[in-house]
Amino acid sequence: MPLYSFQFYRFSYDLGKGPARIISDLQVEMNQWNQLQVYREDINGYLVLNGRRVTGNSAPGASQLNLDTDMYLGGGVQGVSGK
């Protein structure tokens, strides 16, 4: 049994007032091509998986992303514990 079972995509960001966590409502189709788009406008975030869009937002009060620290863009790999 793999350590991780990735079935959904998650898009998260924090503009300084609290994180937004947007999770796809469609499962990832394994062994098939999937189309993923993520974008943000002000506090609103959008995740589109295979044409199906899910929206969310971060807490009001800030609308710009500050990248004074490292940015992580990526995902996990089955069987990798991350330690």
N, C-alpha and C positions, 0 to 999 in steps of 0.2 A: 504494500500500500504506500503510495507516495506521501511524503511529508506535507506537501501542499497540493491542494486541488483547486486550480484556478478555473472558475467557471463564469465569473463576472468581471467586468472592468470597473475600476474605481478611479475617479478624477477628484483630487483634493487640492485645495489651495487655502492659504490663510493670508488675509490682507491686513492682519494685525488686530482684528477685533474678534477673532474666532474662526475656526476652520469651516470650510464648506466641504462636504463629502457627497459626491454624486456617484451613484452606483447604477450600472446598466440594469435594466429590467429583463433583458434577453441574456440567455446563456451564450457563452462563446462556443462556436461550432468547431469542435476539435477536428484536426486533419482536413480543414477546409480554410480557404481564404476568408478573412473577416475584414470588414472596413470599419475603422475607428476614427472618429473626429472628436477633438475636444477643443473648446474655446471659451473665452471669458470676455464679458463686456461689463465693465464696472464691477458690481458685486455679484452679478448673475453669471452662472456657469452652465455650460451645455456639454453633454456627452451624447454622441450619436454612434450607435453600433448597428451596422447593417441596415441603415436607413431609419432606425427607431431612435427618437430623441428623448432624452431625460434631462430635466432642468433642475437647478438648485441655486442656492446663493449663500454667500457668507454673511456674517452679522453686519448690519448697517453701521455706518460711521467712517468707513475707509473704502476707497474705491481704486487704489493703485497698488500694484504689486511691487514691493521693494526687494531687490535681489542683492542685498549687501552680503548675504551668506550664500553658500553653495545651493544650487538648484539640482534636484534629482528628477530625472526623467527615465523611466524604465519599468521593469516588471520583475517578476520572480521566475525561477526555473524549477520545474518539478524535481524533487530529490535533493534540493539545496537547502540547508538549514539556515543559512545566513550568519552562522557563527564563525 
